[in-house]
Amino acid sequence: MSSGRFDHNEWKNNSKKGLVCGIMLCRNSPIKQCPKCSFHYCYEHVKTHFHIDPPRDLESRKEDTEKLR
């Protein structure tokens, strides 16, 4: 993050590369990548990360959650 300012797009891109946690300004090392949004998350935030899906995707969501664990 250049010049002391945080660029949201740069943070997102770095999270997708596995360089930072998907939660803005989190300094913990990412450990898992979400199969749905492709962001990486640290141990603390991967436990609380979720997506709201239409009812027809509930089984897929359950499978995605299991992949994160």
trRosetta pair geometry for C-beta under 8 A, 3 or more apart (Angstrom, degrees):
i j d omega theta_ij theta_ji phi_ij phi_ji
1 4 7.8 56 123 -131 99 5
1 5 7.0 -138 167 88 102 41
1 6 5.1 -21 -151 -108 144 63
1 7 6.6 179 -136 19 86 79
1 10 6.3 136 -104 108 71 135
1 11 7.1 16 -84 -72 114 85
2 5 7.4 -11 88 52 58 79
2 7 7.8 10 39 -7 83 119
2 10 7.9 -113 11 -153 87 172
6 10 7.6 -146 -172 66 55 111
6 11 6.1 29 -179 -51 100 125
6 24 6.8 109 149 -167 145 103
6 25 6.6 -53 -94 -73 168 86
7 10 3.8 66 80 12 111 113
7 11 6.6 177 86 -14 55 83
8 11 5.7 -56 -147 35 30 111
8 12 6.4 31 154 -19 65 105
8 24 7.1 -35 -117 -102 76 129
9 12 5.6 -51 -146 35 33 113
9 13 6.3 32 155 -17 65 106
10 13 5.8 -54 -148 38 30 111
10 14 6.3 29 154 -17 64 108
11 14 5.8 -58 -148 40 29 110
11 15 6.3 31 153 -22 64 106
11 20 6.4 -76 -156 82 74 146
11 24 5.7 48 150 -114 163 78
12 15 5.7 -56 -149 34 30 111
12 16 6.5 29 154 -18 64 104
12 22 7.7 41 -122 -139 58 77
12 39 7.1 -72 -148 -99 68 108
13 16 5.8 -53 -150 35 32 111
13 17 6.5 27 151 -14 64 108
14 17 5.6 -57 -148 41 35 111
14 19 4.2 -74 -176 65 90 120
14 20 4.7 39 120 16 115 109
15 18 7.6 52 -177 -70 32 20
15 19 7.1 -93 -73 53 27 72
15 20 5.3 -65 -78 77 70 81
15 21 6.7 -12 -117 126 105 18
15 22 4.3 101 -166 -91 147 63
15 30 7.0 139 -144 -75 71 150
15 39 4.4 1 138 -148 123 86
15 40 5.3 -159 -175 38 69 78
16 38 5.0 27 -129 130 94 107
16 39 6.1 -57 -74 -96 62 50
16 40 7.3 165 -99 -9 14 87
17 40 7.9 -71 74 -3 36 128
18 30 5.6 -145 -157 81 61 136
18 33 6.7 -56 -86 -73 97 111
18 40 4.6 102 -112 -49 57 157
19 30 7.5 55 70 14 15 127
19 40 7.8 132 28 46 36 140
20 26 7.1 136 174 73 91 83
20 30 6.5 88 132 -31 15 115
20 40 7.4 136 81 72 35 109
21 26 3.9 -50 69 88 135 129
21 27 7.9 -28 15 22 118 9
21 28 5.5 45 -42 68 139 84
21 29 7.6 119 -50 138 93 8
21 30 5.1 170 -84 -77 56 85
21 40 6.7 -104 -117 106 36 79
21 41 5.5 52 -151 -141 84 44
21 42 4.2 -38 -94 -19 128 98
21 45 5.6 104 -174 34 126 144
22 26 7.9 13 60 35 36 133
22 30 7.5 83 -19 -108 72 123
22 34 7.3 -10 -28 0 159 122
22 37 7.5 81 -137 103 154 127
22 39 3.3 66 -97 159 132 132
22 40 6.1 163 -39 65 91 41
22 41 5.1 -44 20 -79 106 79
22 45 6.9 -162 56 125 86 142
22 49 7.1 66 67 -109 135 137
23 26 4.2 63 81 -22 100 131
23 41 7.1 65 -14 -129 93 88
23 42 7.6 -71 28 21 112 102
23 45 4.8 -144 -17 -116 131 156
26 42 6.0 -142 148 4 134 132
26 44 7.8 -161 -152 68 132 119
26 45 6.3 -47 -109 -31 169 143
28 42 3.4 66 105 -134 120 160
28 43 6.9 -106 163 30 141 78
28 44 6.0 123 12 19 171 113
28 45 7.5 164 61 0 132 105
29 42 6.1 111 73 -113 36 98
30 33 7.6 56 159 -71 125 65
30 40 3.5 55 179 139 151 115
30 41 5.9 99 -137 57 90 9
30 42 5.5 -87 -98 -67 42 58
31 40 7.6 150 40 -179 27 97
31 41 7.2 -42 45 93 72 58
31 42 6.1 73 0 -146 92 37
31 43 5.4 43 9 -61 145 72
31 46 6.5 -84 64 -21 99 146
32 40 6.7 162 87 -151 33 69
32 41 5.8 -22 67 57 84 85
32 46 4.8 72 49 -119 123 148
32 68 5.3 102 148 -152 149 71
33 38 6.4 -9 -178 -156 108 44
33 39 7.1 177 -148 94 67 27
33 40 4.9 -40 -92 -92 71 74
33 41 7.8 146 -102 11 25 72
34 37 4.8 15 94 45 131 85
34 38 6.5 -66 74 -15 80 12
34 39 5.4 15 27 55 115 73
34 40 7.6 -158 2 -87 74 25
34 41 6.6 59 -38 -10 98 114
34 46 7.9 -171 -66 -130 87 85
34 49 6.2 -112 -80 137 131 141
34 64 7.4 40 -168 176 77 112
34 68 6.5 1 -106 -91 65 118
35 38 7.8 23 -152 -74 18 53
35 64 5.2 -139 58 -134 112 93
35 67 5.4 18 -16 94 132 153
35 68 7.7 -127 0 -58 90 82
36 51 5.3 -97 117 -14 159 153
36 64 5.4 32 -39 -152 107 153
37 51 6.9 166 -38 -73 110 125
39 49 7.9 -150 82 -147 116 147
41 45 4.5 -126 -166 95 107 100
41 46 3.9 146 101 -73 123 76
41 49 5.3 -114 -78 -29 164 148
41 68 7.9 11 50 -153 127 118
42 45 5.2 71 52 24 80 99
42 46 6.7 -147 82 -18 31 91
43 46 6.3 -51 -136 26 21 111
43 47 7.4 24 161 -21 53 104
44 47 6.7 -72 -179 24 27 109
44 48 7.8 -12 148 8 62 109
45 48 5.9 -70 -152 47 47 96
45 49 5.9 60 151 -44 78 103
46 49 5.6 -43 -138 16 34 120
46 68 5.6 -173 179 177 107 114
49 68 7.3 -154 71 -148 113 159
50 65 7.5 7 -113 -94 88 107
51 61 6.8 -140 70 -124 95 107
51 64 7.7 -13 30 100 119 153
53 57 3.9 -101 166 84 130 122
53 58 6.6 175 88 -74 120 47
53 60 7.2 -153 -173 74 166 102
53 61 4.8 -154 18 -63 146 129
54 57 5.4 83 61 10 73 104
55 58 5.9 -15 -164 -30 47 112
57 60 4.7 -55 -166 47 76 118
57 61 5.6 85 132 -31 87 97
58 61 5.5 -53 -146 34 32 114
58 62 6.5 36 154 -22 65 102
59 62 5.7 -49 -151 32 33 113
59 63 6.6 34 150 -17 63 104
60 63 5.6 -55 -152 37 34 113
60 64 6.4 36 150 -20 66 104
61 64 5.6 -52 -148 36 33 112
61 65 6.4 36 152 -21 65 103
62 65 5.7 -51 -150 33 31 113
62 66 6.6 31 152 -18 63 105
63 66 5.7 -55 -151 35 32 112
63 67 6.6 37 150 -24 64 103
64 67 5.6 -51 -152 29 35 115
64 68 6.9 35 151 -22 64 101
65 68 5.9 -54 -158 29 35 112
65 69 7.1 30 150 -20 64 105
66 69 5.9 -57 -155 29 38 111
